[in-house]
C-alpha cells in the first residue's frame, strides 16, 4: 500500500466495519454456520438461531481501558517511581508512526480496513484445517479478533479465566467472533487499531507499542524507523521466540518477513526495504523501574504507596487497591521537594553512612509549616531486604501503618509539649521553679483523673543539670529533666498530654499516648514524621496540619480521585506559639544546641534517650520543620551510643546535638539555601512580666576603656549598648568611658540596655576671681545700715 493511502483506509472501510458479518452475505453466513455447528449444543443455541445470536451484543462485553502503569511525581513534576503489572503507556493513533501501523497490518491483517469482524479469506484458509481436526488448530483472526483475545486475557482475574481466554477451542473462537462483531459495530476502524496497538504484548514485559519502542529502542512509537517498526510488528505472533533481546537472529528473520510482506503490498519502497534488511537489529534497551526500590526517594515513595494500599478510599479490598495502583494509569502528584530531599539524604548519609561499621541508622522528615506537606523523607539505608547490609524494608521515618516501624522513644523533644502547655496557661518567661537533683514523681493524675504516681526518683540526664531554680527559658535551654517534671506537675499531666495530642502526637503503633509522670521526658515511642508535624505547628503560629504526601491523583480516564487532606486547625493561640518559638530559640543560642545555628531565625530541641539508647533533634524555621532520629535498629538499650566509633569517627556518648543536630543543620541549610528567610513573631508583652527569663549576668566594668572596646565587651556579654553624650572627667581620659548606666556590677538579664557616656577630658581650670577693692576709710560721722 503506498505511503499516504494508509490514512484513507478508515473512510474506505467504514461501511464494512458497521456491516460486519451481514455485509458478507451468503458466504459469511455459511462460514458462521460451519464454525458454529460443531459447538452449537455447547453454547446452548441451535444452528437456526446462530446468525441472530451472533449479531446481539454480549451482555458481559467490557471495554474498560487497557491496564496502564501508574507514576508517582515529585512536586516539580519529575518522576519518582512507576508501578505496573504490565508496562504499558497508552497513546493516540497519531502518536504511532504510520510506518509502524503499516508494518503491523501487513503481517497481521492486511485487509483490516476492507473486511468486517470476520475476514472470510483468512477464515476459509483456517477452516479446512480446523474441520479436519475437529478443533481450532489454525488461526485466521484479524486485528479485531486479536484485540478481543488480548482484552479477555487482561480482564481475566483467575487462573481458570486466563486458561479459557487462551484455550484453542471452537467455543473460544466463537465467543471472540461474537465480541468482534459487537466491537466493529461500536467503534470505527482507527479506534480498533489504536486499541489493539496499545494492548498487544511485544515481549520483554512491554505491553503496547509505545512501551515496546521505549523498551527495545529507547524511542517513542512516533519516531520508529522502518526497520524498528518491522521488528516490533514481527514480535506479537510469538513474543518470546521473536524477542530481539533474547533471540536476535530469529527476530531479524521475522523482521525481514514483515518487510517482504510490506513490499508485496506496496506499502514500502523496494529501496527502503533493501536498506532496512541490510541493518542488524540494533537495540538500545531501557529498563522501566517498577516500584520504589530504584526511586531517588525510596522511603517517601513507599510511604505514598502504602497511603494508597491502606486506604479504603481507593478500593474496598487490598486487592482492589493494588489493582488500581498497578493497572489504573494513575498520575500521583506529591509534596516532595527534590532539593530538600537531596539535602536531607546527603546529610543523613554523611553522618550515618548506610553501611556504617557501628550498625546505626538515622531517619529524618521535613515538613512545610502551615500546609502539612512532606517536603523530604529519608532513611540512611536503602529500601530492600534487611538481610543485605545497608538495606531495610522498615521506614524508620514513619508510623507502623506506613512503614512497619514500631517507633522510637522521643526523649527530651517531648519537653516542648510541656513548655507549650505552660505558655498556653499564661506562665511568664521569668517564672522560676526549683529543679532538684532528684525528683520523686508524686502529685500526678492522668486524663481520667486517676493518680499515676511513682516512688522511683528521676534524675537529670547528662544533657541537663539541677539543684537550682530555672525559668522557662533557662530550663528549656539546658533541658533540665527535674525542672520539666516540676513544670509538668504545675501545669498538669493531662494538659501536657492533651497539648501533644492536639499537635498530632500518637504512638507509632497508632495507639494513644501513654500517660505517666515521665511523659515529658519522652518515653512514648513515636515517629520522626509525627514529631516534625508537631514542631511545624509551632512554626505556623499554632496551626497544626496533618502530614500529607499526595496533592492529587488522576485516573487514566481523567477522573480525579479523592486524596487525604491536611485538615489544618488552630490548636493554640498564636501568641502561645510565638512564645514557644522565642524560648526554643535559646536552645540554639545558649543551650544544648549551641553551634547549630543556620544563619536565619530557627528554634529547636535536643533529645537524648535514657542510657544513650537513641538521640533526636527537632527544629524549625518559619518555612521548614524537621525531626531527626539516630539509633540502632537492633535495639538501643542493647546497643547504646556510648563510646561510639563509626567509620573512623569517635563520639564518646551521643547526645541530641552530637549527630542528629548536625544532620538537621546540614539538611536545613541545603534545603533553604537561596530561599527567602522569614522571622518569628515577637511574643505578647505579658510573657515578659517577670523579665526575659534569662539568667542574671554581672555587668562588666568598662570604665576607662576606649569606647569601641567597651561596646564590644558588653555585647559579648549579651547586653545591648547605646552611647550617650560626653561628660567631663578628671579620672578617665578623653575618648574613654567615664560613666555607664546601670552601674558596673549590677546583676542584669542578658539583653538589658546599657548606656555609655565617654569622657570629654578634664574640665578647664577655673581662673581665680580678683580681690574686691579696699573700702574707703569710713567717715566716723556717717550713719550705719
SVG drawing of the C-alpha trace seen along z (x, -y; Angstrom):
<svg xmlns="http://www.w3.org/2000/svg" viewBox="-33 -113 76 147">
<polyline fill="none" stroke="black" stroke-width="0.4" points="0.0,0.0 1.6,-3.3 2.5,-5.8 -0.3,-8.3 -3.1,-6.0 -3.0,-4.5 -4.8,-7.4 -7.6,-7.0 -8.3,-3.4 -10.7,-4.2 -13.0,-6.0 -12.9,-3.3 -13.6,-0.6 -16.1,-2.4 -19.2,-0.9 -17.6,2.6 -16.9,2.0 -20.6,1.4 -21.9,4.1 -19.7,6.8 -20.9,10.3 -24.1,9.0 -22.0,7.4 -20.6,10.8 -23.9,12.1 -24.3,15.8 -20.6,16.6 -20.3,15.1 -23.5,16.8 -22.2,20.1 -18.9,19.6 -20.6,18.7 -22.8,21.8 -19.9,24.1 -18.0,22.8 -21.0,22.8 -22.3,26.3 -19.7,28.3 -20.3,26.4 -23.9,25.2 -25.0,27.5 -22.1,26.5 -23.2,22.8 -26.8,23.6 -28.2,22.4 -29.4,24.1 -27.8,23.5 -31.0,21.9 -30.6,19.1 -26.9,18.7 -26.8,15.7 -29.2,13.7 -27.3,14.7 -24.1,13.6 -25.5,10.1 -26.5,9.5 -24.0,7.6 -22.8,9.8 -24.1,8.7 -20.7,9.3 -18.8,7.2 -16.5,4.9 -14.4,2.4 -12.5,0.9 -9.3,-0.8 -6.2,1.4 -4.2,1.7 -1.6,-1.1 1.3,-1.8 0.9,-4.4 3.5,-7.0 4.4,-9.0 5.6,-12.5 7.6,-14.9 6.3,-18.4 8.3,-19.7 6.8,-17.0 9.8,-14.8 9.1,-11.0 9.8,-9.3 8.5,-5.8 6.3,-3.7 4.0,-0.8 2.6,1.8 1.6,5.3 2.1,4.6 4.5,2.0 2.2,0.0 1.9,-3.6 -1.4,-4.4 -1.0,-6.6 -3.3,-8.0 -3.1,-6.7 -1.5,-9.8 1.3,-9.2 2.2,-6.0 4.3,-6.3 2.4,-5.5 5.2,-3.1 4.6,-1.2 0.9,-0.9 1.6,0.4 4.1,2.9 1.6,4.4 -1.3,4.5 0.9,6.0 1.9,9.1 -1.3,9.4 -4.3,8.2 -3.6,6.5 -7.3,6.3 -8.3,4.9 -9.9,1.8 -11.8,3.8 -13.5,6.5 -15.8,6.5 -15.4,8.6 -14.6,11.7 -12.1,11.9 -13.7,14.5 -10.5,15.3 -8.5,15.8 -11.3,17.8 -11.7,20.1 -8.0,20.8 -8.1,21.8 -11.4,23.6 -10.2,26.6 -7.6,27.4 -10.0,26.8 -12.7,29.0 -10.3,31.8 -9.1,31.9 -12.4,31.1 -11.0,28.2 -9.4,24.8 -5.8,25.5 -5.0,22.7 -5.7,19.0 -7.5,16.8 -8.0,14.0 -7.9,10.4 -6.9,7.4 -10.3,7.0 -10.4,10.6 -6.8,10.4 -7.9,7.3 -10.7,9.3 -8.4,12.1 -6.0,9.7 -8.8,7.8 -10.4,11.0 -6.9,12.2 -6.3,8.9 -9.7,8.9 -9.2,12.5 -8.9,12.4 -8.4,16.1 -6.1,18.8 -9.2,20.5 -10.3,17.4 -6.9,16.9 -6.8,20.5 -10.2,20.1 -9.1,16.9 -6.2,18.8 -7.8,22.1 -7.6,23.4 -11.3,24.4 -14.1,23.6 -16.1,22.2 -13.5,19.6 -13.2,18.7 -17.0,18.3 -17.0,16.0 -14.2,14.0 -16.0,13.6 -19.2,12.5 -17.2,9.9 -15.5,8.8 -18.9,8.2 -20.0,6.0 -16.8,4.1 -16.9,3.4 -20.4,2.0 -19.3,-0.2 -16.0,-1.6 -14.5,-2.9 -11.6,-1.0 -9.0,-3.6 -10.1,-3.2 -10.0,0.6 -6.4,0.4 -5.4,-2.1 -6.8,0.2 -5.0,3.2 -1.7,1.5 -2.0,0.4 -2.9,3.8 -0.7,6.2 2.2,7.8 5.6,7.3 7.7,9.4 10.2,8.5 7.5,7.1 6.4,4.4 2.7,4.1 1.6,1.8 3.7,0.4 4.8,-2.7 6.3,-0.7 7.9,1.6 9.5,-1.3 10.9,-2.6 12.0,0.8 13.9,2.0 14.9,-1.2 14.7,-4.0 12.5,-6.0 8.8,-6.7 6.3,-4.9 6.0,-8.1 9.7,-8.0 10.1,-4.4 12.1,-3.7 11.1,-1.2 13.5,1.4 12.4,0.8 8.7,0.9 9.1,4.2 11.0,5.7 8.2,4.8 5.5,5.9 7.1,9.3 7.1,9.9 3.4,10.2 2.9,13.6 5.5,15.2 6.6,12.6 9.2,14.9 10.5,16.6 10.9,13.3 12.2,11.3 15.1,9.3 17.0,9.0 16.9,12.8 16.8,14.1 18.3,11.5 18.7,14.0 15.1,15.1 13.9,11.6 15.9,10.4 14.5,13.2 11.0,12.4 11.6,8.7 12.6,9.5 9.4,11.5 7.5,8.4 9.5,6.2 8.9,8.6 5.2,8.6 5.2,4.8 6.9,4.9 4.4,7.3 1.6,5.0 3.4,1.9 3.4,0.3 7.1,-0.5 9.5,-1.3 11.9,1.5 15.0,-0.6 13.8,-1.3 13.1,2.3 16.5,3.4 18.2,0.8 16.3,1.9 17.0,5.6 20.7,4.8 20.7,3.4 21.4,5.5 18.9,5.5 20.2,2.5 18.8,2.4 19.1,-0.4 17.3,1.3 15.8,-0.9 14.8,0.5 11.5,-0.7 11.7,-0.6 8.7,0.9 8.1,0.0 10.1,-2.1 13.4,-0.3 15.0,-2.2 13.4,-5.6 15.5,-8.6 13.2,-8.9 12.5,-5.3 11.1,-5.6 8.8,-8.5 7.7,-6.5 7.0,-3.6 5.0,-5.9 2.9,-7.1 2.3,-3.5 1.1,-2.5 -1.1,-5.5 -3.0,-4.1 -2.8,-0.5 -4.1,-1.1 -6.9,-3.5 -10.5,-2.2 -10.9,-5.4 -9.0,-3.7 -10.9,-0.4 -12.9,1.9 -10.2,4.6 -6.5,4.7 -6.6,6.5 -8.8,3.8 -6.4,1.1 -3.3,2.8 -5.1,3.3 -5.9,-0.4 -2.3,-1.3 -0.7,1.1 -3.3,1.0 -5.2,-2.3 -2.7,-4.5 -2.7,-6.9 -0.8,-10.1 0.1,-10.7 1.4,-14.2 3.1,-14.5 4.5,-17.1 8.2,-16.0 10.7,-18.8 13.7,-17.3 16.1,-19.9 15.0,-19.3 15.1,-15.5 18.6,-15.7 19.9,-17.9 18.5,-15.6 19.7,-12.4 23.2,-13.8 23.2,-15.0 22.0,-11.7 24.4,-9.6 27.3,-11.8 26.8,-11.5 25.4,-7.9 26.5,-6.1 24.2,-3.3 26.8,-0.5 28.4,-2.1 30.6,0.0 28.6,-0.5 25.3,0.7 23.5,-2.6 20.6,-4.1 19.1,-7.5 15.9,-9.0 14.6,-12.4 11.3,-14.0 11.0,-17.6 7.5,-19.3 6.4,-22.7 4.6,-24.6 1.0,-25.7 0.4,-23.1 1.4,-19.7 3.3,-19.0 6.1,-16.4 9.0,-18.0 11.5,-15.3 11.7,-11.8 14.9,-10.0 16.5,-6.9 20.2,-6.3 19.6,-2.7 18.4,-1.7 15.0,-0.2 15.4,3.6 15.9,6.8 17.2,6.4 19.5,9.4 21.6,7.3 23.9,4.8 22.8,1.2 19.2,2.1 15.9,2.3 12.2,2.6 11.4,0.7 10.7,-3.0 12.1,-4.4 10.7,-7.8 7.0,-6.8 4.4,-5.1 3.8,-1.4 0.9,-1.9 3.2,-3.5 6.5,-1.7 6.3,1.1 8.3,-0.8 7.2,-0.4 8.6,-3.9 11.4,-5.1 11.4,-6.8 11.4,-10.6 13.5,-11.7 13.6,-15.4 11.9,-16.5 8.6,-15.9 9.5,-18.8 8.3,-21.1 4.7,-20.0 5.0,-20.7 6.5,-24.1 3.6,-24.8 1.0,-23.8 2.6,-26.1 2.7,-29.1 -0.9,-28.4 -1.7,-28.6 -0.1,-32.1 3.2,-31.3 5.6,-34.1 9.1,-33.6 10.7,-34.7 8.6,-32.4 11.0,-30.1 10.9,-26.6 13.3,-24.7 14.9,-21.8 16.1,-19.3 18.9,-16.8 16.4,-14.0 12.7,-14.2 10.1,-11.9 7.1,-11.9 4.1,-12.4 1.1,-14.6 0.2,-13.5 -3.2,-12.4 -4.0,-11.2 -6.8,-12.5 -9.2,-10.0 -8.5,-11.6 -6.6,-8.5 -3.4,-9.1 -0.3,-7.9 2.5,-8.5 5.7,-6.6 8.2,-6.1 11.4,-5.7 13.2,-9.0 14.0,-10.5 17.2,-12.4 18.7,-14.8 20.3,-13.3 23.8,-14.1 22.5,-16.9 20.8,-18.7 21.6,-20.0 19.8,-20.5 20.0,-21.7 18.9,-25.3 16.0,-27.3 15.3,-27.7 12.9,-29.8 11.0,-28.6 13.9,-29.9 16.8,-28.5 15.1,-25.2 14.4,-24.6 17.8,-25.8 19.6,-23.4 17.0,-20.6 16.7,-20.1 14.7,-16.9 13.7,-17.7 12.7,-21.2 10.3,-19.8 8.9,-17.2 8.1,-20.0 6.7,-22.2 4.5,-19.3 3.1,-18.9 2.4,-22.6 0.6,-22.6 -1.0,-19.2 0.0,-15.9 -3.3,-15.8 -2.9,-19.3 0.5,-18.3 -0.8,-15.1 -3.7,-17.0 -1.3,-19.6 0.7,-16.8 -2.4,-15.1 -3.7,-18.4 -0.3,-18.6 -1.0,-15.2 1.2,-13.0 0.4,-9.3 2.5,-6.3 3.9,-4.9 1.8,-1.8 -1.3,-4.0 -2.3,-3.7 -2.9,-6.7 0.0,-8.2 0.6,-6.5 0.2,-8.9 2.8,-8.6 4.9,-11.3 7.9,-10.7 5.7,-11.7 7.6,-15.0 10.9,-13.0 9.6,-11.3 9.2,-7.6 6.5,-7.2 7.6,-5.6 6.9,-7.9 8.0,-8.5 10.0,-11.4 7.1,-12.2 4.7,-13.0 7.3,-14.9 8.2,-17.0 4.5,-17.8 4.1,-18.8 7.0,-21.2 5.8,-22.6 2.7,-23.8 4.9,-25.9 6.5,-27.4 3.0,-28.0 1.9,-30.0 -0.1,-27.2 -1.8,-25.9 -1.5,-22.1 -1.8,-20.3 -1.8,-16.6 1.2,-15.5 0.3,-14.8 2.3,-13.3 -0.2,-13.4 -1.6,-16.6 -3.7,-14.9 -4.4,-11.6 -5.7,-11.5 -7.0,-8.3 -6.1,-7.4 -9.7,-8.3 -9.1,-11.8 -11.2,-11.4 -9.8,-12.9 -9.7,-10.7 -10.1,-11.9 -6.9,-12.3 -6.3,-12.8 -6.3,-16.4 -4.1,-18.2 -7.2,-19.4 -5.3,-22.4 -6.6,-23.6 -5.6,-26.3 -4.8,-24.3 -3.2,-27.0 -3.2,-30.8 -0.8,-32.4 0.8,-34.2 1.5,-30.9 3.3,-29.5 5.3,-32.8 6.3,-32.3 7.3,-28.7 9.5,-29.9 11.1,-32.6 12.0,-30.1 13.2,-27.4 15.5,-29.8 17.5,-29.8 18.3,-26.1 20.4,-27.1 21.8,-30.3 22.8,-29.3 21.6,-25.9 22.1,-22.2 22.0,-23.0 24.7,-25.7 26.6,-25.8 23.7,-24.5 22.5,-27.9 21.7,-28.1 22.0,-31.8 18.3,-32.6 15.6,-32.5 15.4,-29.0 14.4,-27.1 14.6,-23.5 15.1,-20.9 17.6,-18.2 16.6,-14.8 18.7,-12.2 17.0,-8.9 17.9,-7.1 21.2,-5.3 22.1,-6.9 19.9,-4.3 18.9,-6.9 19.2,-10.6 17.0,-13.2 16.9,-16.7 13.7,-18.5 14.0,-22.0 12.3,-24.5 12.2,-27.9 9.0,-29.7 9.5,-28.0 10.5,-24.4 10.4,-21.9 12.4,-18.7 12.9,-15.9 15.9,-13.6 16.4,-10.3 19.6,-8.3 19.7,-4.9 20.3,-1.2 17.6,0.9 18.9,3.9 17.8,2.3 19.1,-0.9 19.4,0.4 21.3,3.4 23.5,1.3 23.7,-2.1 25.5,-5.0 28.3,-5.3 31.9,-5.4 30.7,-5.2 33.1,-4.9 31.6,-4.8 33.7,-4.6 36.7,-6.1 34.9,-8.9 34.5,-8.6 32.0,-10.5 32.1,-9.3 28.5,-9.4 26.0,-10.6 23.6,-13.4 20.9,-15.1 23.4,-17.7 26.1,-15.2 24.9,-13.6 21.1,-14.4 21.8,-18.1 24.4,-18.4 22.2,-16.3 19.4,-18.8 21.7,-21.7 23.1,-20.4 19.7,-19.5 18.1,-22.8 21.0,-24.9 20.9,-22.8 17.1,-22.9 16.7,-26.6 19.6,-27.9 18.6,-30.6 15.2,-30.9 13.8,-33.9 14.3,-33.9 11.3,-34.8 11.4,-35.8 9.4,-34.6 6.9,-37.0 7.7,-38.7 5.7,-37.1 3.0,-39.1 4.3,-41.5 2.7,-39.8 5.1,-36.9 7.9,-39.3 6.0,-40.4 8.7,-38.7 11.6,-39.5 13.0,-37.7 13.7,-34.5 17.4,-34.7 19.9,-34.1 21.2,-37.3 24.7,-38.4 27.0,-40.7 27.5,-43.9 31.3,-44.3 33.0,-47.5 34.2,-49.0 35.0,-52.5 38.4,-53.6 38.2,-51.5 38.2,-53.1 34.6,-53.4 34.9,-50.7 36.5,-48.2 33.8,-48.8 31.0,-48.3 32.5,-45.0 32.9,-43.7 29.4,-44.4 27.9,-43.0 30.0,-39.8 28.4,-39.5 24.9,-39.7 24.0,-43.3 22.6,-45.9 24.7,-49.1 23.9,-52.7 26.2,-55.8 25.1,-59.0 26.7,-62.4 30.2,-63.2 30.9,-64.1 33.9,-65.8 36.1,-63.6 39.3,-64.1 39.6,-60.4 39.1,-59.0 41.0,-60.3 39.2,-61.8 37.5,-59.2 37.3,-56.5 34.2,-55.5 33.6,-57.7 30.1,-56.7 27.8,-53.7 24.1,-53.2 23.2,-50.9 26.4,-50.9 29.1,-48.3 28.5,-45.1 24.7,-45.2 23.0,-41.8 21.1,-42.1 19.4,-39.8 21.2,-39.4 19.8,-41.8 19.4,-44.7 20.2,-48.1 23.3,-49.8 24.2,-53.4 27.8,-54.5 29.0,-58.1 32.5,-58.8 34.8,-61.3 35.4,-64.7 38.6,-65.1 39.4,-67.1 37.4,-70.3 39.2,-73.6 40.8,-75.1 38.9,-77.9 40.6,-81.4 40.7,-83.0 38.3,-85.8 40.0,-89.2 40.1,-90.6 37.4,-93.2 38.7,-96.8 39.6,-98.1 36.9,-100.2 37.4,-103.9 38.1,-104.9 34.8,-105.4 33.5,-108.7 33.1,-108.4 30.3,-110.8 28.5,-108.7 25.5,-106.7 25.4,-102.7 22.9,-100.4"/>
</svg>
